[in-house]
Amino acid sequence: MLSYLLMIIFLIPLCFLNNCWWLVHSLMFLSSFVFMIFIYSYADLNMISYFFGVDFFSFSLILLSFWICSLMITASGSVYLSMYHSNFFVFIILFLLIMLYCSFSSLSLLSFYIFFESSLIPTLLLILGWGYQPERLQAGIYLIFYTLVASLPLLLVLFKIYSFSYTLYFPLLFDFGSYYFMFYVFIILAFLVKMPMFLVHLWLPKAHVEAPISGSMILAGVLLKLGGYGIFRVMKVITYLGVKFNYLWLSLGLFGGVIVSFICFRQVDLKSLIAYSSVAHMSMVIGGLMTMNWWGCMGSLSLMIGHGLCSSGLFCLSNIIYERLGSRSLLINKGMMNLMPSMSLWWFLLSSSNMTAPPSLNLLGELMLLNKIMSWSSFMFLVLILLSFFSAVYTLYMYSYSQHGVFYSGIYTCSLGYLREYHLLLLHWLPLNILCLKGEYFYF
């Protein structure tokens, strides 16, 4: 584990050399592939070093972090071309990657908590430094306060667990039984806000709309998955209480997903629509994790990875249009099929993955989750029908509104896509649909 960590740390000095943007970029892709080659498919912890080790839940998410961080640099060509502190920008991405790598591979709850919180700092700097509108300050404050206020009780709970069991090492944790209800709420609240669950989701659309493309990609791609991973890890401590009270979060998450789908219908901002659709997808993940069942957890993992790639790709598409027209409003971004016909294919491919069409990984995850949530309570079929139907509706609304129709008469000139952009979209779409062939990895 430390060898990969050192690999990323040694990239940091390269950031501050002139003209090393593409070198760092290529080396990050190389490290992604090196990490990918040493894949482990069994459930035990492996690659254990002092504080770090992976099982395949964390392995998949670390690989996703590597991949999305590499693609963030590809997507941020405008930062490089305008020379807007591009060296510092790459440094922040590498710092963020280190934090994510450490939090996914931590073997102790406390180190996981520390890295989980530290990933906020580079994200905040990305939003404040390279965001577009003046409201980015407010978005940053939303992000910090929502996540910090929810996470502080978790820290207190960790101290309490330590005073009881004298360890915070994952494999040695045990079930606390019916300790007391607030203990359970505090331990899970931090992760539910990070996911985010409906009612505590307001920071997400704010942060997404104000963030630069790289900020949106890492938020949608990896940072939301920290919440799901955290729930998966701490469920061991609260199994007894979970059996009693998980129905609260499960039903609130799924009903919230349906309500958020309604919110999606009336968005006119492209980024805002994609951000709210993330909340709807994550509600399914919360449902799967709260069943505390192997299929539910594996379905959540595959949906998290599928959503990470798909959502990140959609943000890239909305940014490509934003760079051309200077607006993300659906009222102005009409009829793009007339101006960028080949880009419409990518809109179609990623939108279809977003509404869980085969052969995307989202389909695999959603089938497992439908199966699991239905076996938990057959009454949930109504909510699941609505969720699946509405996800198709708002995705079609986004696709048809942005691609069809008469384009806005104020458009003066519009370049077709660059090779860099098509390459970026291919690297989102290909793993998303190829991984479906490796379904047994999630099912075993």
C-alpha positions in Angstrom: 0.0 0.0 0.0 2.8 2.4 0.9 4.4 1.9 -2.5 1.4 3.3 -4.2 1.2 6.1 -1.7 4.8 7.0 -2.3 4.2 6.9 -6.0 1.6 9.7 -5.7 3.7 11.7 -3.2 6.7 11.7 -5.5 4.5 13.2 -8.2 4.1 16.4 -6.1 7.5 18.0 -6.8 6.8 17.6 -10.5 3.7 19.8 -10.1 5.8 22.8 -9.4 8.1 22.4 -12.4 7.2 24.4 -15.5 5.5 22.6 -18.4 5.0 19.4 -16.4 1.2 19.4 -16.6 0.9 16.6 -19.2 3.8 14.7 -17.6 2.0 14.5 -14.2 -1.2 13.7 -16.1 0.4 10.8 -18.0 2.1 9.5 -14.8 -1.3 9.5 -13.0 -2.8 7.4 -15.7 0.2 5.1 -15.4 -0.3 4.7 -11.7 -4.0 4.0 -12.2 -3.1 1.1 -14.5 -0.3 -0.2 -12.2 -2.8 -0.2 -9.4 -5.4 -1.9 -11.6 -3.1 -4.7 -12.6 -2.6 -5.9 -8.9 -6.3 -6.6 -8.6 -7.5 -8.9 -5.8 -10.9 -10.6 -5.9 -11.1 -12.2 -2.5 -12.8 -10.7 0.5 -10.0 -10.7 3.1 -7.8 -7.7 3.7 -4.6 -7.7 1.7 -1.7 -5.5 0.8 -1.5 -4.7 4.5 1.1 -2.2 5.6 1.3 -0.2 8.9 -2.0 1.6 8.8 -3.3 0.6 5.4 -4.8 -2.4 3.7 -7.6 -3.1 1.2 -10.4 -5.5 0.8 -12.1 -5.4 -2.6 -14.8 -2.8 -1.4 -12.0 -0.3 -0.8 -9.9 -1.5 -3.8 -12.7 -0.7 -6.2 -13.2 2.8 -4.7 -9.5 3.6 -4.7 -9.3 2.6 -8.3 -12.2 4.9 -9.0 -10.4 7.7 -7.2 -7.2 7.2 -9.3 -9.2 7.2 -12.5 -11.4 10.2 -11.7 -8.5 12.3 -10.5 -6.6 11.5 -13.7 -9.6 12.5 -15.8 -10.0 15.7 -13.8 -6.7 16.9 -15.2 -7.9 15.9 -18.7 -11.1 17.9 -18.3 -9.4 21.0 -16.9 -7.6 21.9 -20.1 -9.0 25.5 -19.8 -7.0 26.0 -16.5 -3.8 24.9 -18.3 -4.5 27.1 -21.4 -5.3 30.2 -19.4 -2.3 29.4 -17.1 -4.5 30.2 -14.1 -2.2 28.8 -11.3 -2.2 25.5 -13.2 0.7 24.1 -11.1 -1.1 24.7 -7.8 -4.2 23.2 -9.4 -2.5 19.9 -10.1 -1.0 20.0 -6.6 -4.5 20.2 -5.1 -5.7 17.3 -7.2 -2.8 15.2 -6.1 -3.3 16.2 -2.4 -7.0 15.2 -2.8 -6.0 11.9 -4.3 -3.7 11.2 -1.4 -6.4 12.0 1.1 -8.9 9.7 -0.7 -6.4 6.9 -1.1 -5.6 7.0 2.6 -9.3 7.2 3.7 -10.3 4.3 1.6 -7.4 2.1 2.7 -7.4 3.0 6.4 -7.6 0.1 8.8 -8.5 2.2 11.8 -11.7 4.2 12.3 -9.8 7.2 13.6 -7.4 7.5 10.7 -10.4 7.0 8.4 -12.2 9.9 10.1 -9.1 12.2 9.8 -8.6 11.5 6.1 -12.4 11.6 5.5 -12.4 15.2 6.9 -9.2 16.3 5.3 -10.6 15.5 1.8 -12.9 18.6 2.4 -10.0 21.1 2.4 -8.8 20.5 -1.2 -12.4 20.3 -2.4 -13.1 23.7 -0.8 -10.0 25.2 -2.4 -11.0 23.9 -5.8 -14.5 25.5 -5.4 -13.2 28.8 -4.0 -10.1 29.1 -6.3 -11.5 27.9 -9.7 -15.3 28.2 -9.3 -17.2 30.4 -11.7 -19.7 32.6 -9.9 -19.3 34.9 -6.8 -21.8 32.6 -5.0 -19.0 30.0 -4.7 -18.1 31.4 -1.3 -21.6 30.6 0.0 -21.4 27.1 -1.6 -18.1 26.5 0.1 -19.5 27.5 3.5 -22.5 25.2 2.9 -20.2 22.3 2.1 -17.9 22.8 5.1 -20.7 23.4 7.7 -23.0 20.6 6.6 -20.2 18.0 6.7 -18.3 19.3 9.7 -21.4 19.8 12.0 -22.6 16.3 11.1 -19.1 14.7 11.6 -18.2 16.1 15.0 -20.6 13.8 16.9 -19.0 10.9 15.0 -15.6 11.9 16.5 -17.1 11.8 20.0 -18.6 8.4 19.3 -15.2 7.1 18.2 -13.7 8.2 21.5 -16.5 6.4 23.3 -15.9 3.2 21.2 -12.2 3.4 22.1 -12.9 3.8 25.8 -15.1 0.6 25.6 -13.1 -1.7 23.3 -9.5 -0.1 23.5 -9.2 -0.4 19.7 -10.5 1.2 16.6 -9.0 -1.4 14.2 -11.7 -2.5 11.8 -11.4 -6.3 12.1 -11.5 -6.1 15.9 -14.6 -4.0 16.3 -17.6 -5.7 17.8 -21.4 -5.1 18.0 -22.3 -2.7 20.8 -25.8 -4.2 21.2 -28.6 -1.8 22.3 -26.2 0.8 23.5 -28.4 3.8 23.0 -30.3 5.4 20.1 -28.3 8.7 19.8 -25.0 6.7 19.6 -26.5 5.0 16.5 -27.7 8.3 15.0 -24.4 10.1 15.6 -22.3 7.3 14.1 -24.4 7.2 10.9 -25.3 10.9 10.5 -21.9 12.0 9.2 -22.1 9.5 6.4 -25.7 10.2 5.5 -24.9 13.9 5.1 -21.9 13.0 3.0 -24.0 10.7 0.7 -26.2 13.0 0.8 -29.5 11.7 2.1 -32.7 13.7 1.3 -33.3 16.6 3.9 -29.5 17.0 4.4 -28.7 17.3 0.6 -28.9 21.1 0.2 -25.1 21.5 0.1 -24.7 19.2 -2.9 -26.5 21.2 -5.7 -24.9 24.4 -4.4 -21.4 23.0 -4.4 -21.9 21.4 -7.8 -23.2 24.4 -9.5 -20.5 26.7 -8.2 -17.6 24.2 -8.6 -15.3 24.1 -11.6 -15.6 21.0 -13.8 -12.8 19.2 -11.8 -14.6 20.0 -8.5 -17.9 18.6 -9.8 -16.2 15.4 -11.1 -14.5 14.6 -7.9 -17.6 15.5 -5.8 -19.9 13.3 -7.9 -17.4 10.6 -8.7 -15.7 9.9 -5.3 -16.6 12.2 -2.4 -20.2 11.0 -2.3 -18.9 7.4 -2.2 -16.9 8.1 1.0 -20.3 8.2 2.8 -21.4 4.8 1.5 -18.0 3.3 2.3 -18.2 4.7 5.8 -21.6 3.2 6.4 -20.3 -0.1 5.2 -17.4 0.0 7.7 -19.3 1.2 10.8 -22.3 -1.1 10.3 -20.4 -3.8 12.3 -20.6 -1.7 15.5 -24.3 -0.9 15.2 -25.8 -4.1 13.8 -28.2 -4.7 16.7 -29.5 -1.1 16.6 -29.5 -1.3 12.8 -31.8 -4.2 12.7 -34.3 -2.2 14.8 -34.0 1.3 13.3 -32.6 1.0 9.7 -36.1 1.2 8.3 -36.1 4.9 9.2 -33.2 5.7 6.9 -34.2 3.2 4.2 -37.7 4.6 3.8 -36.6 8.2 4.2 -33.9 7.7 1.6 -36.1 6.1 -1.0 -39.1 8.4 -0.5 -36.6 11.3 -0.6 -35.2 9.9 -3.9 -38.7 10.1 -5.4 -39.2 13.7 -4.2 -35.8 14.7 -5.5 -36.8 13.2 -8.9 -39.7 15.6 -9.0 -37.2 18.5 -8.2 -35.2 17.3 -11.2 -38.1 17.9 -13.5 -38.1 21.6 -12.9 -34.4 22.4 -13.1 -33.3 24.7 -15.9 -29.6 24.5 -14.9 -27.8 21.5 -16.5 -25.4 21.1 -13.6 -28.1 21.4 -11.0 -30.2 18.7 -12.7 -27.3 16.3 -12.8 -26.5 17.1 -9.1 -30.1 16.4 -8.0 -30.1 13.2 -10.0 -27.0 12.1 -7.9 -29.1 12.5 -4.8 -31.8 10.3 -6.3 -29.2 7.6 -7.2 -27.6 7.7 -3.8 -30.9 7.1 -2.2 -30.9 3.6 -3.7 -27.4 3.1 -2.4 -28.5 4.1 1.1 -31.4 1.6 0.8 -29.0 -1.2 -0.2 -26.6 -0.6 2.6 -29.3 -0.3 5.2 -30.6 -3.8 4.5 -27.3 -4.9 6.0 -27.2 -7.8 3.5 -24.3 -9.0 1.3 -26.3 -8.5 -1.9 -27.4 -5.1 -0.7 -23.8 -4.0 0.0 -22.4 -5.4 -3.2 -25.3 -3.8 -5.2 -24.4 -0.5 -3.5 -20.8 -0.9 -4.4 -21.5 -1.5 -8.1 -24.0 1.3 -8.2 -21.6 3.7 -6.5 -18.9 2.9 -9.1 -21.3 3.1 -12.0 -22.7 6.4 -10.8 -19.2 7.8 -10.2 -18.2 7.2 -13.8 -21.6 8.2 -15.3 -22.3 11.3 -13.3 -18.7 12.5 -13.8 -19.1 12.0 -17.5 -22.4 14.0 -17.6 -20.7 16.9 -15.7 -17.9 16.8 -18.4 -20.6 17.1 -21.1 -22.3 20.0 -19.4 -18.9 21.7 -19.0 -18.1 21.2 -22.7 -21.3 23.1 -23.6 -20.6 25.7 -21.0 -17.1 26.4 -22.4 -18.8 27.0 -25.9 -21.8 29.1 -24.9 -20.9 30.5 -21.5 -24.2 29.3 -20.1 -25.5 26.2 -18.5 -29.2 27.1 -18.8 -31.3 24.6 -20.7 -33.1 27.6 -22.3 -30.0 28.6 -24.1 -28.4 25.1 -24.6 -31.1 23.9 -27.0 -30.6 22.1 -30.3 -27.0 21.2 -29.8 -27.4 18.4 -32.2 -27.3 20.9 -35.0 -24.1 22.5 -33.8 -22.1 19.5 -32.3 -23.7 16.4 -33.9 -21.0 13.9 -32.8 -21.2 15.1 -29.2 -24.9 14.1 -29.3 -23.8 10.5 -29.5 -21.9 10.9 -26.2 -24.9 12.7 -24.6 -27.0 9.7 -25.6 -24.6 7.1 -24.4 -24.0 8.7 -21.0 -27.7 9.6 -20.5 -28.7 6.1 -21.3 -26.3 4.8 -18.7 -27.7 7.4 -16.2 -31.2 5.9 -16.7 -29.7 2.4 -16.1 -29.9 1.0 -19.6 -27.9 -2.1 -20.3 -24.9 -2.8 -20.6 -24.0 -0.2 -18.0 -22.7 -1.1 -14.5 -25.6 1.0 -13.1 -28.0 -1.7 -14.4 -26.1 -4.4 -12.5 -26.2 -2.4 -9.3 -29.8 -1.4 -9.6 -30.9 -5.0 -10.3 -29.1 -6.2 -7.2 -30.6 -3.4 -5.1 -34.1 -3.9 -6.5 -33.8 -7.5 -5.5 -32.5 -6.8 -2.1 -34.8 -3.9 -1.1 -37.8 -5.9 -2.3 -36.8 -8.9 -0.2 -36.4 -6.6 2.8 -40.0 -5.3 2.3 -42.2 -6.2 -0.6 -44.2 -2.9 -0.1 -41.1 -1.0 -1.3 -41.9 -2.0 -4.9 -44.1 1.1 -5.3 -41.3 3.5 -4.4 -38.8 1.5 -6.5 -41.1 1.6 -9.6 -41.5 5.4 -9.2 -37.7 5.9 -8.7 -36.8 3.9 -11.8 -39.5 5.5 -13.9 -38.7 9.1 -12.9 -35.0 8.6 -13.4 -35.7 7.7 -17.0 -38.1 10.7 -17.3 -35.6 13.4 -16.0 -32.7 11.9 -18.0 -34.8 12.0 -21.2 -35.9 15.5 -20.4 -32.3 16.6 -20.0 -31.2 14.8 -23.2 -34.1 15.9 -25.5 -34.1 19.4 -24.2 -30.4 20.0 -24.7 -30.0 18.1 -28.0 -33.2 18.7 -30.0 -35.1 21.8 -31.1 -34.0 25.0 -32.7 -30.7 26.3 -31.3 -30.5 29.7 -29.6 -30.3 32.5 -32.1 -27.7 34.4 -30.0 -25.0 31.8 -30.7 -22.4 33.5 -32.8 -19.9 30.7 -33.3 -19.4 27.2 -31.9 -16.5 24.9 -32.3 -17.0 21.1 -32.6 -15.5 18.9 -29.9 -11.7 18.6 -29.5 -10.0 15.2 -29.5 -9.2 15.8 -25.8 -13.0 16.0 -25.0 -13.9 12.9 -26.9 -11.0 11.0 -25.3 -12.3 12.2 -21.9 -15.8 11.0 -22.6 -14.6 7.7 -23.9 -12.6 7.1 -20.7 -15.8 7.6 -18.7 -18.0 5.5 -20.8 -15.8 2.6 -21.6 -15.1 1.4 -18.0 -18.7 2.0 -17.1 -19.9 -0.5 -19.8 -17.0 -2.9 -19.8 -17.2 -3.5 -16.0 -20.6 -5.0 -16.6 -18.9 -8.0 -18.1 -17.1 -8.5 -14.8 -20.3 -8.9 -12.9 -19.2 -11.9 -10.8 -16.7 -9.6 -9.1 -19.7 -7.9 -7.4 -21.8 -11.1 -7.0 -19.4 -13.6 -5.5 
